[in-house]
Amino acid sequence: YRLLVADITTRVAEIHKNLGERDRAIARHEEALRIRKAVLDPDHVDVAINVNALAILYEKRGDLNNALSRFAEALQIRRSKLGPCHVDVASIYNNMAVVYESLGQLAEATIKYEQAVSVFRTKLGKGHIAVGTILNNLGNVYKSQGLFVKSAERYQEALAIRRKVLGKSLLVADTLNNLAGVLLLRGEFDASLQCCEESMLIRQELLGAEHIEVATMLNNIAGVRLKKGECDSTVEDLCMRAHAIKSEQLGSDDVQVAEILVNLASLRQMQGRTREALELTQEALLIQEAKWGRSHVSTAHTLHQKALFHKRQGDLDEAVQLCKEAMKARKQLLGEDHLDVAHSLQALSEIRLEQGAHEKALEHVAQAMSIRRTKLGPEHVDVATCLHQAGKIYLALDRQDDTLQSFSEALSIRRKKFGNDHADVAAVLKDLALVHWNRDMFEEALREMEEAVDIYKRTKNKNQLEVANTLNSLAALCWNQSEYDRAEEVTLESLELRKQILGPHHADVAETLINLANVLESKGSAAQALLRCKEALDIFVGLSGADTVQVAQLHAQMGVLHRAMLHDDLAQSHLSRSVEIFEKIFGADHPETLDAREILSTSTTPAASTVFDTLTLPALERSSLDIGWAGHIGGEESLVKGQVKTERETEERETEERETEERETEE
């Protein structure tokens, strides 16, 4: 009789679970567990059923340590009663791996996944659907460790099994989406895009064009295109279609809508519309706060993103505060040594470097590197990112030997992991070129910058914007070496690329026009230089108005050029306007205002490019934007007695598929 009560209580617990009432489900499972332990042996296999169910509920609730403890208890019972090579034992291995992965303990997660897949292959066969599930999960954990080749291999194995067993299925679409994510990280943009589009087409056929999962894939496709450096109407259309579907079906204040807003914010940032990017990020943040509060992993991610936007806008104090808040939440939720904490430390180091707080920047990147080396190993690509950042700080501290060592180590890891034709290799080469420039090693600097340009141009699925940026850096080196013809050629190439990618009225296009003006002025072509300055002036006025620092600098530069051409009235007009703007922005006693006034009053004619020198060696490589990516639709997978943990969601989707098929049959 008592066992019958336990069975009924367990069924009630499952009802509560399916209704989303996890606390009640936990209470009922605990009650059933107490009964079974009292009636049966504590290590009876039926006891393990309740223990395993409790562990899954704790995992869903985010109580990971309790979940791990319960899984370990269930594992001990099942191994004792069923033996080490039983499918129910393998299910527990997989479930424990999922928790270890959530805790950031990736080595332990890998071991458990490998144990699970070994048992399933032995007991069920290499082509069994459960093997595909574990392989998909292994792909996830390898990706988290930066082992992108292994990750892609596991996803491809899982995809082959799922295609063969299931045909055109939503699980196939899920694996395609996961594979797209790791291909994106490897810089294989076209292959990633192809997987995303196939995943979307499957969902569209099975679920309908207006389904929220189709909207998720539209957002993912936009994310891939953003990573490629695309910021045109195609990307905007994808984001807006995804936003329209999810807003209509879920409401404009749903957290999935917030994910799309984050991608839209990245698009606006790339278009040079930083203010709109910040507004969209704030809108996303408000949605997430209303749902989860300020202390949540997803909210912390958006806070981190907002910090990066403030950094790019030059609002470094606000960026520091937001980054600290995100890091505090991540520490509380995930632990002091979680990889997301390392991500925050890395970003904080970059901001501190821009603030000139070099010792703090070095401290933060050292902490990030320690976490990543412990969690990921000494030759992980994220460790190379830390070494790269440390090299930039050492350069700012004029510790050039340390700079060269850090950059060289970063370059070695990236060449080993990515090969020679990868954007991250080119990024280190660009910065090495700056170090060698500072050491008056001009030939090495030019060689490294040329190699960086060649890599960006050769790289499959190259990011055209990075090509343009590196060409701009190469032009700066040529100009400083007085190789004016080469500087003009390279600057023109950079200008055309930026116009194609960003549009003719972007701030970066204006900056390139100023660089070209400087080169032309150095060649003695003051009239052509003036034309380029006028183009840049029109862009800046159109973007930000007539009273900005950039506009003031251009008026001063144009004034000096007119003076060199003996156009005294025009020179006086431009230089006076420069003083007026600087005084309005900074006040009469600010150094910028005083410098502009001195240029106005002097009778000599300095070179325009030495007044406000915009064609200088560029700042070291900036960190890339975090592009939103829905990597695992429906959550990560876990097995319970051979069934995926997300079986309720899967059943709902299959029911929806059947209803669609029935409607089509009737028609």
Sequence and secondary structure as in RCSB ss.txt:
>XXXX:A:sequence
YRLLVADITTRVAEIHKNLGERDRAIARHEEALRIRKAVLDPDHVDVAINVNALAILYEKRGDLNNALSRFAEAL
QIRRSKLGPCHVDVASIYNNMAVVYESLGQLAEATIKYEQAVSVFRTKLGKGHIAVGTILNNLGNVYKSQGLFVK
SAERYQEALAIRRKVLGKSLLVADTLNNLAGVLLLRGEFDASLQCCEESMLIRQELLGAEHIEVATMLNNIAGVR
LKKGECDSTVEDLCMRAHAIKSEQLGSDDVQVAEILVNLASLRQMQGRTREALELTQEALLIQEAKWGRSHVSTA
HTLHQKALFHKRQGDLDEAVQLCKEAMKARKQLLGEDHLDVAHSLQALSEIRLEQGAHEKALEHVAQAMSIRRTK
LGPEHVDVATCLHQAGKIYLALDRQDDTLQSFSEALSIRRKKFGNDHADVAAVLKDLALVHWNRDMFEEALREME
EAVDIYKRTKNKNQLEVANTLNSLAALCWNQSEYDRAEEVTLESLELRKQILGPHHADVAETLINLANVLESKGS
AAQALLRCKEALDIFVGLSGADTVQVAQLHAQMGVLHRAMLHDDLAQSHLSRSVEIFEKIFGADHPETLDAREIL
STSTTPAASTVFDTLTLPALERSSLDIGWAGHIGGEESLVKGQVKTERETEERETEERETEERETEE
>XXXX:A:secstr
 HHHHHHHHHHHHHHHHHTT HHHHHHHHHHHHHHHHHHS TT HHHHHHHHHHHHHHHHHT HHHHHHHHHHHH
HHHHHHH SS HHHHHHHHHHHHHHHHTT HHHHHHHHHHHHHHHHHHH TT HHHHHHHHHHHHHHHHTT HHH
HHHHHHHHHHHHHHHHSS HHHHHHHHHHHHHHHHTT HHHHHHHHHHHHHHHHHHH TT HHHHHHHHHHHHHH
HHTT  SHHHHHHHHHHHHHHHHHH TT HHHHHHHHHHHHHHHHTT HHHHHHHHHHHHHHHHHHH SSSHHHH
HHHHHHHHHHHHHT HHHHHHHHHHHHHHHHHHH TT HHHHHHHHHHHHHHHHHT HHHHHHHHHHHHHHHHHH
H TT HHHHHHHHHHHHHHHHTT HHHHHHHHHHHHHHHHHHH SS HHHHHHHHHHHHHHHHTT HHHHHHHHH
HHHHHHHHSTT  HHHHHHHHHHHHHHHHHTT HHHHHHHHHHHHHHHHHHH TT HHHHHHHHHHHHHHHHTT 
HHHHHHHHHHHHHHHHHHH SSSHHHHHHHHHHHHHHHHTT HHHHHHHHHHHHHHHHHHH TTSHHHHHHHHHH
H SS   HHHHS  SS   S           STT    EETTEETTHHHHHHHHHHHHHHHHHHHH 
